[in-house]
């Protein structure tokens, strides 16, 4: 089939490349000429494992092209709307201006029998309004809502091998269902489940899934606060309750919390929309979910201050990880970058590193110091903070780093390190929701007390080599 994808950001670029991989002829449309040029050269303007190779393959096959001219979408049987729906500047609601502009620009180029397919995450009720607008201008064109469920770092797999396909259709739109079945013929042949429903339910599937995941993450982080108050270990707690099949262990990793361009803004937009519908009381719990998530960032700063002897002024802090999650260069609402900035504001001399996100972080916070290697970042550091659980940070050798730092103190913001190994190597190890020392380990407790007691706040950072 010939398809167009309107909007070539993270969602649109991945979707376009994957549809070409499936054998469709695809044109990606975006108003950003620099982005279009980059994608057309096989160079994605963001990091996603495997995407550059997939783009090159699709472009060389002739099945994929990119353009800034919406007229090039004409002749496609299916038009995917994949533009962003960011949070409004002064409120929690979603900004739908890009969605509306995309549909308006597309209308003059639609043909009889075309199907417009929404993939953007939108407040419930949006699709119904867009369907009316499209039908009034082009009576033979139908709208379907087909929400995405991509995870950054796994987006290609999630597109080619989805765990479910959701079709939001108007009652009379059986023709749109057949066309979508043709688009996703390979996934359906592989036995992927397809769920057909009305517009409103399809819109709610995406935001409800995000709200549930955010709630689960914040739940275990709330338990981490209780564990810190009682001396319990949140990692052992999560293991124990995770064995209950009704709960499960996934997304029960206590730590710095969630971020990125989707979860935070989506749950806020969900709350805002519920208020508009008069159902705000149903989602009041999401306010606390958001609050718990934000408190984790402040608590991480507190732990850094503790291992530095009670003050951050002049302390040299190495921050490992800036992206909101591993296998991504996305720093939108990143807890890691937020903590790094807070540390610097409180007087610390911060040196940060990330395998992919340094350029994006530097554009947002140019005053931070950025390193090119872990060894450079931790040189003479008074504390090391692991804030994004990249595999290369999870597997660091504590003995190798011990000789580089000024004080062997590490704060594990993702509960991703082997606490015993770090403590056995002589490090002070602290983590969100975990006791200061392993139960029954007097030696570790004594080492923690000694190192923290020896810490002396500096009035200014010493010059770096």
N, C-alpha and C positions, 0 to 999 in steps of 0.2 A: 504494500500500500504506500501511497504518498502521504506523508505526515508533516505538519509544521509544529514547531515548539516555540511559543511566544515567551520570551524571557530566558536568558542563557546564563543565569547565575548558577549557584551550586546545583539546585534541583534540575533546572532546565538543561544545563550542559550534560549532566550525567544521563538524564532521560533521553536526550537526543542521540547521544553516542550509543546507548544501549539499544534503542529502537533500530538504529542502523545495523548494529551487530545482529539483530534478529532478522535482518533482510529487508527492512522497509527503506524507502527513499525518504530522507529527512532533511528539512531545512530549518535551521535554528535562527530565530529573529531576536535581535536585541538593539536597543537604541544606543548602547555604548559602543562606539566604533573601535576603541582600543581593545575591548573585550572580544569583539567579533574578529578582529585581526589576529589576536592571540589564539583564539580557538581555531580559526581557519588555518593557522600554522601548526596545529597539533600541540599547542602549548597552553594548557589550562591555567587560568589566572589564580588558581587556588590549588592546594594540595589535596589529592584524593588518591590513595594507592591504586595503581593500574590504569588511571584515567588517561594519562598521556599516551600510553601504548594503545588503548582502545580508540582514542581519537585518531591517532595516526592510521591505524588499520581501517577505520571507517572512512576517513578522508581519501585514502589511497584507493579504496574500493569504488569511489564515486557515489556512494550512497548517502553521504553526509556533506552538507555545505552550510555556511553561516552567512547572514546578511543583516544589514541595518534597515532594509526596505521591507516594510510589511506587505507590500504588493507581491513580494516573492512567495508569500504564503498561499497565494491564489493557486488553485488547481489541486490543493491537498484535500483529501477526503476527511481527514481528522485534524483538528487544530487543538493542541494542548496549551492551556494557559498555566504557565509555571513561574509567574512573577512573584516578587516578594510582598509580604504583608507585615511590614515592621510595626512595632509599637509606636503609637502617636507620641509626639514630643512631650506633650503636657498632660497626658492621661494614659490609662491602662489599655484603652481600646485599640483595635488593629486599624492601621491605615490601609484602606482599600483603594486608594487612588490609582495605584498601578494596575490593579485588576480591572477597574472600570475603564481606564485609558486603553488597556490592551483590547478589551472587547469592542470599544468604540472604534478603534483603529482597524480592527479586523472586519467589522460589519460590511464595508463596501466591497470586500474581496471574497465574500462567501458565495457559494453556489448552491443550487438546489440539492438537497440530500446530504449536505455537509453535516458533520457533528463537531461541536465545540466541547472540549473536555477540560473541566477545571481540575487542576492538581494542587493549586495553592491552598494553604491552610487558611480558612476563612471562618468568621463567626456564623453560627447557624442562622439561616434565613437569607444568606447572601445568594445562594444558587437560585432560589425561587425568583428573586428580583432580577437576576441576570437572565434567566430563562424568558421572563416576560419581555425584557428589552430586546433580546435576540429575535423572539417570535414576532414582535411588532414590526421589526425591520426586515426580517427574512422568515416568512411563515413556514418554509419547508426545512429550515435548519433547526436542529435540536441540540439541547444541552445535556451533558452527563457530568456527574461529579465523581471523580476517581481519585480519592486522596492518596497521597504518598506516605510511605512508612520507612523512609530511608534513615539509616544510621551513618553519620559521618565516619569515614574509615572503612565502611562496608557497603557503600552506596551501590557499587556495581553489582555485587552479589544480591543485594536486596531488590534491585530492579529486575535482574535477569531471573532470579529465583525467589520471588516474593512469597512470604508465608501466607498471604491471602490477597485476593483482588476484590475491591469493594466498588460496586457500581451504584451510584445514586442517580435514579432515573425518574422522570415524570411518568405517570401511569400509562400514557399512550406511547411511550418511547421504546417499544420493543425493537424497532429497527436499529436504534443506537446500541442496544445490547448486542445484537448480532455483529455490528461493526467493531465494537470493543473486543468481542470474542475473537475476531479475526486479527486484531492488533496483538492480542495476548495469546495467540494460538499455541505457541510453544509452551508457555507456562501452564495453560489448561491441559495440554497433552501430557505434561509431566505430573498431572494430578493436583495442581495447586487449587485450593478451594476458592470458589467465586461466590460472593454474597451480593445479591441484588436487593436494593431497598430504595426508599424515597430520598429526595434531596436532603431533607433535614437530618435524617438518621445518618446518612453518609458523612455529612459535615461534622456531626457529633462524634463519629467513630474516631476521627483523628484527634480532636481536642480532648476527648475523654481518655484515650490511650495515653496522651501526654500528661494529663492531670493525674492519672493513676500512677504512672511511673514516677512523677515528681513527688507524689504523696508517699510512695514506698521509700524513696531515697530520703526524704525528710523524716519519715518515721524512724529509720534506723539512726539518723543523726540526732533526733530527739532522745533516743535511747542512749546515744553516746554522751549526751549531757548528763543523763542520770548516772551512767557508768562513771563519769569523771567525779561526780559528787559522792559516789559510794566506794570507789576503788575497784569496781568491776571492770571486766574486759569486754568491750563491745564486739570484737572480732569473734571471740568464743561464743558470745550470746547469739550473734548472727548465724554462726554455724549450727548452733543447737536449734533455733527456731526454724532455720532454713530446711531442716529435715522434714518438717511438716509439709506434705504435698499441697496443702491448701495455701501455704505461704510461699515456699520456694526460696532458694538462696540467691537467685539473681537479683541485682539492684539492691542488695542488702549490704553493700560495702560502705561503711561509715567513713566519712572523710570531709573533704572541703565542699562537697555539694555539687549541684548541677549548674550549668551555664550554657553558653552557646547562643545561637541565633534563633532557636526554636522553643525549647521548654520554658524558659522564663517568660518570654513575651506571649507565648500561647496560653499559659495558665492565667496571666493577667487579662488578656483579651477575653478569655472564657468567663472570668468573673465580671468583667465589664458588660459583656453581652447578657449574662444572666440578670444583671441589674436592670438593663433595658427591658427585659422580658418580664420583670416583676418576680423573678425567681432567684434573687440574689441570696436569700437565706440558705438556699440549697448548696451554695458553694462558699459559704463563709469560712469553711475549714481550709480552703486554698490560701487564704490570707496568712494563716499560721504556717502552712507549708512553705510559702514564700519567705516568711519571717525567719523560720528555722534555717532555711537555706542561706540567707544572708548572714545570720549570726555565726555560721561556721567560719566565715572569712575573718571576722573580728577575733574569734577564738584562736585562729591560727596565728594571728599577730601577737596575741597574748602569750601563746606557747613560745614563740620566738623570743619575746621579751624575757620570759622566765629563764630560758637556757642562757640568756645573755646577762643574767644577774640582776634583772629588774629594770633595766633601761636599754633602749635601742640607740640612744644617742652616740654616734660615732662607731657603732658596732658594724663590722663587715659581715654582710649576709649574702650567701650564695643561694640563688633561687634556681632550681632545676625544674623546668617546665613552665610554659607560658600559655600554651593552647588550652582550651577548656576541656579537651580530652585528647588521648593519644591518637596517632595516625591522622592528625588534622593540623592545619595551620590557622584554624579559626580562633580568634581572640575576642569575638563578640561576647560581652557579658561573661568573660572568663574569670572564674574565681582565682586562678593562679595569678593572672596579670593584676587583678584587683589587690591581692595581698602584697604583691611586689610594690605596687604604687603606694599602698598604705604604709609599708615599712619605710620607704624613703621619706614620706611625709613626716614620719615620726623620728627622723634623724639618722636612720641607718644608711650605710653606704652599700647599696644593693648592686650586685653583679648577677645578671640573669642569662639563662641559656635555654634554648629549645631546639630540637632537631629541625623543625620546619617553621615555627611561628615568629622567629625574631624579626623579620622584616615587617610583618603586620603589627607586632607589639611596638616596634620602634616608631611607627607612624602615629600610634596612639599616645605613647609615652616616650618621647625622644630624650627626656632627661635621665632615664635609667641607663646604667652601663650594661652593655651586652658583650658576652664572651663568645668565642668560637669553639671552645671545648670545655668539657667538664673540669679538666685539670686547671684550666685558666680561671674558670668561675670560682672554684673553691680555694684558690691560692690565698693563704693567710686568712681564711674566713673564720669568724668567731662562731658561726652557726651555718649549717647547710639545711635548706628546706626543699623537700621533694614535693612539688605541687601538681605535677601532671605525671601519670603513671606510664610513661614511655617504657618499653621493655628494656632499653639500655640503661635506664635509671633503676629499674627494679633489680637488675642483675649486677649493679656496681659492687666492687670488692671493697669492703670497709677498710681492710688493711692497706690497700693501695692508696686510699685517700688520706689515711691517718697522718702520713708524713707531710702532706701538703697544707693542712689547715692549721690555724693558730690554736684552735680549741676543738677537740673532737666531739661536737654536739650536732645531732641531726634531728630534725622534726619531720616526721613522715605524715604529710598531709593527705595521703590516699590510703594509708594502712596497707601499703604494697610491699614493704620491705620485711626481711626476716629480722625481727627485733632481737632474737637471741644471738644471731651472728654479729650484728652490729655491737651489741653490748659486750659480747665475748672479745671483740676486737678493741675494747676500751672506750667505746663511744657512749656518750649520754644519748639515749634514745627516747624521744617523746612522740606521741601520736594522739590524734583526736579520739577520745573515748577509751583510752587504754591507760592502765596504771603506770606510774612513774618508773617502776621496776617490776620485773617478772615476779610472780608470787613465789615467795620462799627464797628469793635470790638476794641475800644480804649484801653480797659483794657488788651486785649491780646497783642496789640502792645506795650503798656507800660511795660508789663511783659517781653516781648522779649528784649526790649531795656535795661531794668534794669539788667536782667540776663547776657546778653552779655557784658554790661558795667562793671559788677562786675567780669567778668572772668579775671584771672591774669595768664599769662604764667608761668609755672614752669621751672626751669633750670634742674630739674631731678625729676623723679617719686618717690613718697614716697614709702617706703617698703610696701609690701602687707602682710596681715595677713596670 
